[in-house]
Amino acid sequence: MEVYLSEDAFWGLLISAIEVYKKECFGFLIGYRDENNVFIVEHALSYQSARRYNTGVIENKRAIRRIRKFLSNIPPLALIGDFHSHAGWGDLKAVPTPSDQDVLEMEPKTIYIIIEVNDKRKSVPWNYNDDGALSGTTDDYYFKIVAYYLNPQSKVKRGNIFCPYAIGFDAKIRKNGESRFNYGTAGKSL
């Protein structure tokens, strides 16, 4: 399974995780599945009314029903999954592994993203990992973004995350003696 993150979705994931850092964030993945069964995540929207804790997050079931109904009437985008963070706190380092509760709540044909957030120990450029994850540092934080889904036998599997914007985020370009940053494949630069 492949999951593509847009620039908007990438920033939505990171900002949601940082907003409540040391507690878990929770949000919705809005996008579509293409004809090759690839998830295209256009937006990652933070869920505002969730109760957040260091080791979990609880959503309001009525609010989720309202959002699902609302999104079902706005094609072509749809609710294709959700995301939450695992944040390091105290002496514990976060890991992006689904908890037993996460697995119990998974549904078929849905994508689930877990964002590991820890304090940055050293700068790491954004990169694709051998395990299908996307990781790197921004500001004072280390992030690892991992996608999960249920296979046809209802086993939890990792998807491969792709985000050309994130990979280009740290790539410096020297042009006419000045240092500029390339922000993804669209060729935007500062």
Short mmCIF file of the C-alpha atoms (twelve columns), coordinates in Angstrom:
data_MODEL
# 
_entry.id   MODEL 
# 
loop_
_atom_site.group_PDB 
_atom_site.id 
_atom_site.type_symbol 
_atom_site.label_atom_id 
_atom_site.label_alt_id 
_atom_site.label_comp_id 
_atom_site.label_asym_id 
_atom_site.label_seq_id 
_atom_site.Cartn_x 
_atom_site.Cartn_y 
_atom_site.Cartn_z 
_atom_site.pdbx_PDB_model_num 
ATOM 1   C CA . MET A 1   0.000   0.000   0.000  1 
ATOM 2   C CA . GLU A 2   1.309   3.445   -0.917 1 
ATOM 3   C CA . VAL A 3   0.373   6.722   0.744  1 
ATOM 4   C CA . TYR A 4   1.191   10.096  -0.817 1 
ATOM 5   C CA . LEU A 5   1.156   13.221  1.352  1 
ATOM 6   C CA . SER A 6   0.571   16.641  -0.156 1 
ATOM 7   C CA . GLU A 7   2.446   19.680  1.140  1 
ATOM 8   C CA . ASP A 8   -0.700  20.734  3.017  1 
ATOM 9   C CA . ALA A 9   -1.090  17.295  4.631  1 
ATOM 10  C CA . PHE A 10  2.603   17.199  5.610  1 
ATOM 11  C CA . TRP A 11  2.376   20.537  7.430  1 
ATOM 12  C CA . GLY A 12  -0.983  19.612  8.969  1 
ATOM 13  C CA . LEU A 13  0.541   16.493  10.531 1 
ATOM 14  C CA . LEU A 14  3.588   18.289  11.916 1 
ATOM 15  C CA . ILE A 15  1.744   21.336  13.253 1 
ATOM 16  C CA . SER A 16  -0.947  19.185  14.901 1 
ATOM 17  C CA . ALA A 17  1.738   17.142  16.661 1 
ATOM 18  C CA . ILE A 18  3.677   20.215  17.817 1 
ATOM 19  C CA . GLU A 19  0.610   22.137  19.004 1 
ATOM 20  C CA . VAL A 20  -0.016  19.635  21.805 1 
ATOM 21  C CA . TYR A 21  3.533   18.250  22.091 1 
ATOM 22  C CA . LYS A 22  4.032   15.941  25.065 1 
ATOM 23  C CA . LYS A 23  0.380   14.946  24.601 1 
ATOM 24  C CA . GLU A 24  -1.113  13.112  21.633 1 
ATOM 25  C CA . CYS A 25  -2.761  14.881  18.739 1 
ATOM 26  C CA . PHE A 26  -5.602  13.389  16.696 1 
ATOM 27  C CA . GLY A 27  -7.043  14.309  13.320 1 
ATOM 28  C CA . PHE A 28  -8.596  13.301  10.029 1 
ATOM 29  C CA . LEU A 29  -7.000  12.415  6.718  1 
ATOM 30  C CA . ILE A 30  -8.935  13.880  3.799  1 
ATOM 31  C CA . GLY A 31  -8.239  12.777  0.243  1 
ATOM 32  C CA . TYR A 32  -9.020  9.876   -2.069 1 
ATOM 33  C CA . ARG A 33  -7.870  6.484   -3.324 1 
ATOM 34  C CA . ASP A 34  -6.810  6.392   -6.947 1 
ATOM 35  C CA . GLU A 35  -7.464  3.661   -9.516 1 
ATOM 36  C CA . ASN A 36  -4.298  1.805   -8.362 1 
ATOM 37  C CA . ASN A 37  -5.567  1.691   -4.761 1 
ATOM 38  C CA . VAL A 38  -3.035  4.338   -3.677 1 
ATOM 39  C CA . PHE A 39  -4.079  6.725   -0.898 1 
ATOM 40  C CA . ILE A 40  -3.631  10.409  -1.784 1 
ATOM 41  C CA . VAL A 41  -3.785  12.531  1.383  1 
ATOM 42  C CA . GLU A 42  -4.645  16.109  0.451  1 
ATOM 43  C CA . HIS A 43  -5.353  17.437  3.961  1 
ATOM 44  C CA . ALA A 44  -4.623  16.449  7.564  1 
ATOM 45  C CA . LEU A 45  -7.083  18.271  9.800  1 
ATOM 46  C CA . SER A 46  -6.608  18.388  13.546 1 
ATOM 47  C CA . TYR A 47  -9.567  17.237  15.641 1 
ATOM 48  C CA . GLN A 48  -10.211 20.118  18.024 1 
ATOM 49  C CA . SER A 49  -12.538 18.575  20.599 1 
ATOM 50  C CA . ALA A 50  -10.435 15.506  21.430 1 
ATOM 51  C CA . ARG A 51  -9.362  14.938  25.018 1 
ATOM 52  C CA . ARG A 52  -5.592  14.641  24.929 1 
ATOM 53  C CA . TYR A 53  -3.265  12.762  27.255 1 
ATOM 54  C CA . ASN A 54  0.417   11.822  27.253 1 
ATOM 55  C CA . THR A 55  -0.398  8.249   26.270 1 
ATOM 56  C CA . GLY A 56  -3.679  8.548   24.424 1 
ATOM 57  C CA . VAL A 57  -6.422  10.638  22.930 1 
ATOM 58  C CA . ILE A 58  -10.195 10.251  23.154 1 
ATOM 59  C CA . GLU A 59  -12.467 11.602  20.446 1 
ATOM 60  C CA . ASN A 60  -16.075 12.712  20.715 1 
ATOM 61  C CA . LYS A 61  -18.164 10.078  18.870 1 
ATOM 62  C CA . ARG A 62  -21.004 12.525  18.056 1 
ATOM 63  C CA . ALA A 63  -18.571 15.001  16.520 1 
ATOM 64  C CA . ILE A 64  -17.008 12.265  14.387 1 
ATOM 65  C CA . ARG A 65  -20.445 11.253  13.071 1 
ATOM 66  C CA . ARG A 66  -21.140 14.899  12.134 1 
ATOM 67  C CA . ILE A 67  -17.814 15.202  10.327 1 
ATOM 68  C CA . ARG A 68  -18.266 11.903  8.451  1 
ATOM 69  C CA . LYS A 69  -21.736 12.978  7.296  1 
ATOM 70  C CA . PHE A 70  -20.491 16.425  6.289  1 
ATOM 71  C CA . LEU A 71  -17.592 15.012  4.263  1 
ATOM 72  C CA . SER A 72  -19.772 12.402  2.552  1 
ATOM 73  C CA . ASN A 73  -21.641 15.261  0.875  1 
ATOM 74  C CA . ILE A 74  -18.545 17.020  -0.495 1 
ATOM 75  C CA . PRO A 75  -17.066 14.927  -3.325 1 
ATOM 76  C CA . PRO A 76  -14.474 14.204  -4.655 1 
ATOM 77  C CA . LEU A 77  -12.567 14.296  -1.367 1 
ATOM 78  C CA . ALA A 78  -13.492 11.911  1.420  1 
ATOM 79  C CA . LEU A 79  -12.455 10.857  4.884  1 
ATOM 80  C CA . ILE A 80  -9.825  8.186   4.151  1 
ATOM 81  C CA . GLY A 81  -8.366  7.715   7.619  1 
ATOM 82  C CA . ASP A 82  -7.037  9.366   10.706 1 
ATOM 83  C CA . PHE A 83  -3.773  10.267  12.375 1 
ATOM 84  C CA . HIS A 84  -2.428  10.697  15.855 1 
ATOM 85  C CA . SER A 85  0.934   11.310  17.451 1 
ATOM 86  C CA . HIS A 86  3.047   9.442   19.950 1 
ATOM 87  C CA . ALA A 87  5.131   12.021  21.806 1 
ATOM 88  C CA . GLY A 88  8.147   11.451  23.963 1 
ATOM 89  C CA . TRP A 89  7.736   12.641  27.542 1 
ATOM 90  C CA . GLY A 90  9.837   12.277  30.637 1 
ATOM 91  C CA . ASP A 91  12.576  9.738   29.976 1 
ATOM 92  C CA . LEU A 92  10.435  7.835   27.467 1 
ATOM 93  C CA . LYS A 93  11.146  8.098   23.761 1 
ATOM 94  C CA . ALA A 94  8.096   7.944   21.493 1 
ATOM 95  C CA . VAL A 95  7.763   5.133   18.960 1 
ATOM 96  C CA . PRO A 96  5.286   5.037   16.048 1 
ATOM 97  C CA . THR A 97  3.861   1.598   16.791 1 
ATOM 98  C CA . PRO A 98  0.076   1.150   17.047 1 
ATOM 99  C CA . SER A 99  -1.227  0.305   20.506 1 
ATOM 100 C CA . ASP A 100 -3.650  -2.555  21.096 1 
ATOM 101 C CA . GLN A 101 -6.464  0.045   21.212 1 
ATOM 102 C CA . ASP A 102 -5.289  1.534   17.886 1 
ATOM 103 C CA . VAL A 103 -5.461  -1.902  16.265 1 
ATOM 104 C CA . LEU A 104 -8.941  -2.624  17.699 1 
ATOM 105 C CA . GLU A 105 -10.283 0.594   16.148 1 
ATOM 106 C CA . MET A 106 -8.826  -0.001  12.646 1 
ATOM 107 C CA . GLU A 107 -11.207 -0.562  9.737  1 
ATOM 108 C CA . PRO A 108 -10.589 -2.034  6.271  1 
ATOM 109 C CA . LYS A 109 -9.906  0.304   3.315  1 
ATOM 110 C CA . THR A 110 -8.712  3.009   5.700  1 
ATOM 111 C CA . ILE A 111 -5.257  4.470   6.313  1 
ATOM 112 C CA . TYR A 112 -3.871  5.309   9.757  1 
ATOM 113 C CA . ILE A 113 -0.856  7.540   10.299 1 
ATOM 114 C CA . ILE A 114 1.147   7.680   13.511 1 
ATOM 115 C CA . ILE A 115 3.580   10.542  13.990 1 
ATOM 116 C CA . GLU A 116 6.481   9.920   16.343 1 
ATOM 117 C CA . VAL A 117 7.647   13.213  17.889 1 
ATOM 118 C CA . ASN A 118 10.732  13.505  20.054 1 
ATOM 119 C CA . ASP A 119 13.089  16.285  21.023 1 
ATOM 120 C CA . LYS A 120 15.764  16.733  18.357 1 
ATOM 121 C CA . ARG A 121 19.163  15.367  19.375 1 
ATOM 122 C CA . LYS A 122 20.834  16.097  16.037 1 
ATOM 123 C CA . SER A 123 19.728  17.447  12.677 1 
ATOM 124 C CA . VAL A 124 18.520  14.791  10.261 1 
ATOM 125 C CA . PRO A 125 17.405  15.622  6.702  1 
ATOM 126 C CA . TRP A 126 13.931  14.432  5.691  1 
ATOM 127 C CA . ASN A 127 14.249  11.030  4.084  1 
ATOM 128 C CA . TYR A 128 12.416  7.840   3.206  1 
ATOM 129 C CA . ASN A 129 13.279  4.948   5.520  1 
ATOM 130 C CA . ASP A 130 13.715  1.291   4.580  1 
ATOM 131 C CA . ASP A 131 10.619  0.431   6.659  1 
ATOM 132 C CA . GLY A 132 8.371   2.669   4.493  1 
ATOM 133 C CA . ALA A 133 8.339   5.596   6.934  1 
ATOM 134 C CA . LEU A 134 9.274   9.230   6.363  1 
ATOM 135 C CA . SER A 135 11.483  10.927  8.961  1 
ATOM 136 C CA . GLY A 136 13.521  14.027  9.623  1 
ATOM 137 C CA . THR A 137 13.994  17.024  11.864 1 
ATOM 138 C CA . THR A 138 12.399  20.436  11.752 1 
ATOM 139 C CA . ASP A 139 13.070  23.129  14.334 1 
ATOM 140 C CA . ASP A 140 13.649  21.418  17.720 1 
ATOM 141 C CA . TYR A 141 11.843  18.161  16.874 1 
ATOM 142 C CA . TYR A 142 12.495  14.782  15.311 1 
ATOM 143 C CA . PHE A 143 9.528   13.289  13.443 1 
ATOM 144 C CA . LYS A 144 8.864   9.849   12.027 1 
ATOM 145 C CA . ILE A 145 5.653   9.437   10.036 1 
ATOM 146 C CA . VAL A 146 4.356   5.886   9.568  1 
ATOM 147 C CA . ALA A 147 1.236   4.640   7.758  1 
ATOM 148 C CA . TYR A 148 -0.724  1.527   8.739  1 
ATOM 149 C CA . TYR A 149 -3.653  -0.344  7.205  1 
ATOM 150 C CA . LEU A 150 -5.459  -3.675  7.498  1 
ATOM 151 C CA . ASN A 151 -4.699  -6.186  4.744  1 
ATOM 152 C CA . PRO A 152 -7.491  -8.448  3.355  1 
ATOM 153 C CA . GLN A 153 -6.806  -10.934 6.188  1 
ATOM 154 C CA . SER A 154 -7.296  -8.111  8.761  1 
ATOM 155 C CA . LYS A 155 -3.611  -8.092  9.704  1 
ATOM 156 C CA . VAL A 156 -1.981  -4.722  10.468 1 
ATOM 157 C CA . LYS A 157 0.579   -3.786  7.804  1 
ATOM 158 C CA . ARG A 158 2.795   -0.782  7.149  1 
ATOM 159 C CA . GLY A 159 2.320   1.293   4.052  1 
ATOM 160 C CA . ASN A 160 5.013   3.214   2.208  1 
ATOM 161 C CA . ILE A 161 4.781   6.978   2.680  1 
ATOM 162 C CA . PHE A 162 5.872   9.339   -0.077 1 
ATOM 163 C CA . CYS A 163 6.039   13.114  0.189  1 
ATOM 164 C CA . PRO A 164 8.179   14.822  -2.480 1 
ATOM 165 C CA . TYR A 165 7.647   18.141  -0.702 1 
ATOM 166 C CA . ALA A 166 9.250   16.889  2.542  1 
ATOM 167 C CA . ILE A 167 12.228  15.360  0.754  1 
ATOM 168 C CA . GLY A 168 12.912  18.656  -1.031 1 
ATOM 169 C CA . PHE A 169 12.373  20.721  2.121  1 
ATOM 170 C CA . ASP A 170 15.981  20.547  3.307  1 
ATOM 171 C CA . ALA A 171 17.676  20.532  -0.104 1 
ATOM 172 C CA . LYS A 172 19.804  23.667  -0.470 1 
ATOM 173 C CA . ILE A 173 20.336  25.111  -3.910 1 
ATOM 174 C CA . ARG A 174 23.173  27.517  -4.698 1 
ATOM 175 C CA . LYS A 175 22.334  29.898  -7.467 1 
ATOM 176 C CA . ASN A 176 24.236  33.068  -8.306 1 
ATOM 177 C CA . GLY A 177 26.219  32.789  -5.066 1 
ATOM 178 C CA . GLU A 178 23.197  32.876  -2.753 1 
ATOM 179 C CA . SER A 179 21.844  30.036  -0.638 1 
ATOM 180 C CA . ARG A 180 18.193  29.191  -1.223 1 
ATOM 181 C CA . PHE A 181 15.931  26.397  -0.124 1 
ATOM 182 C CA . ASN A 182 14.085  24.215  -2.616 1 
ATOM 183 C CA . TYR A 183 10.595  23.444  -1.362 1 
ATOM 184 C CA . GLY A 184 9.643   20.281  -3.176 1 
ATOM 185 C CA . THR A 185 9.083   19.336  -6.755 1 
ATOM 186 C CA . ALA A 186 6.979   22.382  -7.574 1 
ATOM 187 C CA . GLY A 187 10.168  24.423  -7.775 1 
ATOM 188 C CA . LYS A 188 9.130   27.021  -5.210 1 
ATOM 189 C CA . SER A 189 12.078  28.562  -3.419 1 
ATOM 190 C CA . LEU A 190 12.826  31.286  -0.900 1 
# 
